[in-house]
Amino acid sequence: MRHIEKLPFKMMTILFLVLAHASLSFALDVVVVETTAIEQYESAIKGFKKSCQCNIKEVLPLDLYGEKVFAKINRQKPDAILAVGDAALLSVSEIVDIPILYTMVFNTPKSVENRKNIQGIHMLIPPEKQLSAFLDILPALKTIGIIYTPEKTGYIVDKIMVKANARGIAIMGRPVQGYKDIPDALSDIGDRIDALWIVQDTNVVKSEIMELLAIYSMNFKVPLLSFTKAHLGMGAFATLDIDPHDMGVQTGEMLHSFHRQRNTITKQSQYANIARVSLNNVLVRKMDLIVGKRFKNKNVAKLVVSDLE
């Protein structure tokens, strides 16, 4: 039997510090550029720090530093840049010699499409996955209404219809040219639907329109389904959105994978893989809704998007 001699405590401490320093020396240095220092972005950065196994050299709010971020990036000479938010990504998109990751981004600028040094996580959950989630929440749904502006969100509704047809669900789409057309669209739909789905359409999500949708929902006992938790306090029954911290973790894992692949970008973008479901259970009783088993008596739940049909 071999006996291993125990190292003196002082020597063990020195060895630990040397190994820790060696481990850090192999980690990537990252500069973070965020659109502004709001709670959601800060939460995403915390999630990123948790999983990236990297060194965060500096966090630069764009609204505070403006054009000075480029001088700071040049001074730091990072191995990678994390852009948090649409404006942050747009501001660094002209950089071509440093890998850029992005998170908390709604709309990817055309200038970054097919760029070999840019990859990231979209805030949006694919429409077909949203449909699957809403059907899990309300399994009795048969007909879903959607009011939308064709030139703004027609492509989203098209994707929803394809998925809905495959699952035997009817989509009652009502196209409008502007928000002033929405009252007529609601009158036309009436009580012929089981739920009204609010998509990310600027004509539909105006505050005065949300008030109108809430009144319609209560009058006809038609639950509102939405893409943001903010609508929960405006009359929506169920919302499906992302958790900034989880999104940051996913982006950090992307950076870690990027490092393992010898700093080579293999996939330009991904969708958020963790969805947050928020429910207004008061409306379950008021509207006599049948809620899926996994969501009964819950205000919040999380779903793995890749597990949805």
C-alpha positions as CSV (number, residue, x, y, z in Angstrom):
1,M,0.0,0.0,0.0
2,R,1.3,3.4,-1.0
3,H,1.2,6.2,1.5
4,I,0.7,9.8,0.3
5,E,2.4,12.3,2.5
6,K,0.3,15.3,3.3
7,L,1.7,18.6,2.3
8,P,2.1,21.3,5.0
9,F,-0.9,23.7,5.0
10,K,1.2,26.7,3.9
11,M,2.6,24.8,0.9
12,M,-0.9,23.6,0.0
13,T,-2.2,27.2,0.1
14,I,0.7,28.4,-2.2
15,L,0.0,25.5,-4.6
16,F,-3.7,26.3,-4.7
17,L,-3.0,30.0,-5.5
18,V,-0.6,29.0,-8.3
19,L,-3.2,26.6,-9.8
20,A,-5.9,29.2,-9.5
21,H,-3.7,31.7,-11.3
22,A,-2.9,29.2,-14.0
23,S,-6.6,28.5,-14.5
24,L,-7.4,32.2,-14.8
25,S,-4.7,32.7,-17.3
26,F,-6.4,30.4,-19.7
27,A,-9.8,32.1,-19.3
28,L,-10.9,34.6,-22.0
29,D,-10.9,38.3,-21.2
30,V,-14.3,39.9,-22.0
31,V,-15.5,43.5,-22.1
32,V,-19.2,43.9,-21.7
33,V,-21.1,46.7,-23.5
34,E,-24.7,47.1,-22.3
35,T,-27.3,49.5,-23.7
36,T,-28.0,50.9,-20.3
37,A,-27.6,49.7,-16.7
38,I,-31.2,48.5,-16.1
39,E,-32.2,45.6,-13.9
40,Q,-32.8,43.1,-16.8
41,Y,-29.5,43.7,-18.4
42,E,-27.6,43.5,-15.1
43,S,-29.3,40.2,-14.4
44,A,-28.3,38.9,-17.8
45,I,-24.7,39.9,-17.1
46,K,-24.8,38.1,-13.7
47,G,-26.0,34.9,-15.5
48,F,-23.2,35.3,-18.1
49,K,-20.6,35.6,-15.3
50,K,-21.9,32.5,-13.7
51,S,-21.3,30.2,-16.7
52,C,-18.8,31.8,-19.0
53,Q,-15.6,30.8,-17.1
54,C,-14.1,34.1,-18.2
55,N,-12.6,37.3,-16.9
56,I,-14.9,40.3,-17.1
57,K,-12.5,43.2,-17.6
58,E,-15.0,46.0,-17.7
59,V,-18.8,46.7,-18.0
60,L,-19.6,49.7,-20.2
61,P,-23.1,51.2,-20.3
62,L,-23.5,52.6,-23.7
63,D,-25.7,55.5,-22.6
64,L,-22.9,56.6,-20.2
65,Y,-19.8,56.1,-22.3
66,G,-21.1,56.6,-25.9
67,E,-18.2,56.6,-28.4
68,K,-15.7,56.2,-25.6
69,V,-16.5,52.5,-25.5
70,F,-14.2,51.9,-28.5
71,A,-11.2,53.6,-26.8
72,K,-11.8,51.5,-23.7
73,I,-12.1,48.3,-25.8
74,N,-8.9,49.2,-27.6
75,R,-7.2,49.7,-24.3
76,Q,-8.4,46.4,-22.8
77,K,-7.7,44.4,-25.9
78,P,-10.3,41.7,-24.9
79,D,-10.5,38.2,-26.3
80,A,-14.3,38.8,-26.8
81,I,-17.0,41.4,-26.4
82,L,-20.4,40.8,-24.9
83,A,-23.2,43.1,-26.2
84,V,-26.3,43.3,-24.0
85,G,-29.3,44.9,-25.8
86,D,-30.1,46.0,-29.3
87,A,-28.3,49.3,-29.2
88,A,-25.2,47.8,-27.6
89,L,-25.0,45.2,-30.4
90,L,-25.5,47.8,-33.1
91,S,-22.8,50.0,-31.6
92,V,-20.1,47.3,-31.7
93,S,-21.2,45.6,-34.9
94,E,-18.6,47.4,-37.0
95,I,-15.8,45.6,-35.1
96,V,-14.5,42.8,-37.2
97,D,-11.3,41.6,-35.5
98,I,-12.8,40.6,-32.1
99,P,-15.4,37.9,-31.5
100,I,-18.7,39.4,-30.4
101,L,-21.5,37.7,-28.5
102,Y,-24.9,39.2,-27.9
103,T,-27.8,38.7,-25.6
104,M,-31.1,40.4,-24.7
105,V,-31.5,41.4,-28.3
106,F,-34.9,41.6,-30.0
107,N,-34.0,42.6,-33.5
108,T,-30.6,41.6,-35.0
109,P,-29.3,44.4,-37.3
110,K,-28.9,43.4,-40.9
111,S,-25.3,44.5,-40.6
112,V,-24.5,41.5,-38.4
113,E,-26.1,38.8,-40.6
114,N,-23.6,36.2,-41.7
115,R,-20.8,37.9,-39.9
116,K,-18.2,35.3,-38.9
117,N,-17.2,37.1,-35.7
118,I,-20.7,37.6,-34.2
119,Q,-23.0,35.1,-32.5
120,G,-25.6,35.3,-29.8
121,I,-29.0,34.6,-28.3
122,H,-32.3,36.1,-29.5
123,M,-34.8,37.2,-26.9
124,L,-37.7,35.8,-29.0
125,I,-39.1,32.3,-28.4
126,P,-39.9,30.8,-31.8
127,P,-43.7,31.3,-32.6
128,E,-44.3,27.6,-33.1
129,K,-42.8,26.9,-29.7
130,Q,-45.0,29.6,-28.1
131,L,-48.0,27.8,-29.6
132,S,-47.0,24.5,-28.0
133,A,-46.5,26.2,-24.7
134,F,-49.9,27.9,-24.8
135,L,-51.6,24.6,-25.7
136,D,-49.9,23.0,-22.7
137,I,-51.2,25.8,-20.5
138,L,-54.8,25.7,-21.9
139,P,-55.2,22.2,-23.4
140,A,-58.8,22.8,-24.4
141,L,-57.9,25.5,-26.9
142,K,-59.4,24.9,-30.4
143,T,-59.6,28.3,-31.9
144,I,-57.1,31.2,-31.3
145,G,-57.6,34.7,-32.5
146,I,-54.7,36.9,-33.6
147,I,-54.9,40.6,-34.6
148,Y,-51.8,41.7,-36.6
149,T,-50.3,44.1,-39.1
150,P,-49.3,42.0,-42.1
151,E,-46.1,44.1,-42.9
152,K,-45.0,44.0,-39.3
153,T,-45.9,40.6,-38.0
154,G,-47.4,38.7,-40.9
155,Y,-44.4,36.3,-41.1
156,I,-44.9,35.4,-37.4
157,V,-48.6,34.6,-38.0
158,D,-47.7,32.5,-41.0
159,K,-45.4,30.4,-38.9
160,I,-48.1,30.0,-36.2
161,M,-50.7,28.9,-38.8
162,V,-48.5,26.2,-40.2
163,K,-47.9,24.8,-36.8
164,A,-51.5,25.2,-35.7
165,N,-52.8,23.4,-38.8
166,A,-50.5,20.5,-38.1
167,R,-52.0,20.2,-34.6
168,G,-55.6,20.7,-35.6
169,I,-55.9,24.2,-34.1
170,A,-57.8,26.9,-36.0
171,I,-56.2,30.4,-36.2
172,M,-58.7,33.2,-36.7
173,G,-56.3,35.9,-38.0
174,R,-57.5,39.4,-38.5
175,P,-55.1,41.7,-40.3
176,V,-55.2,45.5,-39.7
177,Q,-53.5,48.4,-41.3
178,G,-53.3,50.4,-38.1
179,Y,-54.4,50.4,-34.4
180,K,-57.6,52.3,-35.3
181,D,-58.8,49.1,-37.1
182,I,-58.6,47.0,-34.0
183,P,-62.0,47.7,-32.5
184,D,-63.7,46.5,-35.7
185,A,-61.5,43.4,-35.7
186,L,-62.5,42.6,-32.2
187,S,-66.2,43.1,-33.0
188,D,-65.8,40.7,-36.0
189,I,-64.1,38.1,-33.8
190,G,-66.6,38.4,-30.9
191,D,-67.0,35.2,-28.9
192,R,-65.9,32.8,-31.7
193,I,-62.4,32.1,-30.2
194,D,-61.1,30.3,-27.1
195,A,-58.2,32.7,-26.6
196,L,-56.7,35.9,-28.1
197,W,-52.9,35.8,-28.8
198,I,-51.1,39.1,-28.5
199,V,-48.1,39.1,-30.8
200,Q,-45.2,41.6,-30.8
201,D,-47.0,44.1,-33.1
202,T,-46.5,47.8,-32.3
203,N,-50.1,48.5,-33.4
204,V,-51.5,45.9,-31.0
205,V,-49.4,46.6,-27.9
206,K,-50.2,50.3,-27.6
207,S,-51.4,51.1,-24.0
208,E,-54.9,52.3,-25.2
209,I,-55.3,49.1,-27.3
210,M,-54.3,46.9,-24.3
211,E,-57.0,48.5,-22.3
212,L,-59.5,47.7,-25.0
213,L,-58.3,44.1,-25.2
214,A,-58.6,43.7,-21.5
215,I,-62.3,44.9,-21.6
216,Y,-63.0,42.5,-24.6
217,S,-61.3,39.7,-22.6
218,M,-63.5,40.1,-19.5
219,N,-66.7,40.7,-21.5
220,F,-66.4,37.6,-23.6
221,K,-64.4,35.5,-21.1
222,V,-61.6,35.1,-23.6
223,P,-58.2,34.8,-22.0
224,L,-55.4,36.9,-23.4
225,L,-52.0,35.2,-24.2
226,S,-49.0,37.4,-24.5
227,F,-45.2,37.5,-25.0
228,T,-44.3,39.6,-22.0
229,K,-45.0,39.5,-18.3
230,A,-45.7,43.2,-18.4
231,H,-49.1,42.4,-19.9
232,L,-50.1,40.3,-16.9
233,G,-51.0,43.4,-15.0
234,M,-52.9,44.7,-18.1
235,G,-55.4,41.9,-18.3
236,A,-53.5,39.0,-19.8
237,F,-54.0,35.5,-18.4
238,A,-50.8,33.8,-19.5
239,T,-47.5,35.2,-20.7
240,L,-44.5,33.5,-22.1
241,D,-41.2,35.3,-22.1
242,I,-37.5,34.9,-21.2
243,D,-35.7,35.2,-17.9
244,P,-32.7,37.6,-18.3
245,H,-30.5,35.6,-15.9
246,D,-31.2,32.3,-17.7
247,M,-30.5,34.0,-21.0
248,G,-27.2,35.3,-19.6
249,V,-26.3,31.8,-18.5
250,Q,-27.0,30.4,-22.0
251,T,-24.8,33.1,-23.5
252,G,-22.0,32.3,-21.1
253,E,-22.2,28.7,-22.1
254,M,-22.0,29.8,-25.7
255,L,-18.7,31.6,-24.9
256,H,-17.4,28.6,-23.1
257,S,-18.2,26.4,-26.1
258,F,-16.6,29.1,-28.4
259,H,-13.4,28.8,-26.3
260,R,-13.4,25.0,-26.4
261,Q,-13.7,25.2,-30.2
262,R,-10.4,27.2,-30.3
263,N,-12.2,30.6,-30.6
264,T,-14.1,29.5,-33.7
265,I,-17.8,30.6,-34.2
266,T,-19.7,27.5,-35.3
267,K,-23.3,28.8,-35.1
268,Q,-24.3,32.4,-35.6
269,S,-27.3,32.6,-33.3
270,Q,-29.7,30.7,-31.1
271,Y,-33.1,31.2,-29.5
272,A,-33.5,31.5,-25.8
273,N,-33.9,27.9,-24.4
274,I,-35.6,28.7,-21.1
275,A,-39.0,30.2,-21.2
276,R,-40.8,31.7,-18.2
277,V,-44.5,31.2,-17.9
278,S,-46.5,33.6,-15.8
279,L,-50.2,33.1,-15.0
280,N,-53.0,35.2,-13.5
281,N,-54.8,32.5,-11.6
282,V,-57.6,34.9,-10.6
283,L,-58.9,34.6,-14.2
284,V,-59.0,30.8,-14.0
285,R,-62.0,31.1,-11.7
286,K,-63.6,34.1,-13.4
287,M,-63.4,32.6,-16.9
288,D,-63.8,28.9,-15.9
289,L,-60.5,28.0,-17.6
290,I,-59.1,24.4,-17.8
291,V,-55.4,24.6,-17.0
292,G,-52.9,21.9,-17.8
293,K,-51.8,19.8,-14.8
294,R,-48.3,21.1,-14.6
295,F,-49.5,24.7,-14.3
296,K,-52.4,24.3,-11.9
297,N,-52.2,26.6,-8.9
298,K,-48.9,28.0,-10.1
299,N,-48.2,31.7,-10.8
300,V,-44.8,31.1,-12.4
301,A,-43.2,28.1,-14.1
302,K,-40.2,27.5,-16.4
303,L,-40.2,25.5,-19.6
304,V,-37.3,24.2,-21.6
305,V,-38.0,25.4,-25.1
306,S,-36.3,22.6,-26.9
307,D,-38.6,20.1,-25.1
308,L,-41.7,21.7,-26.6
309,E,-43.2,20.1,-29.7
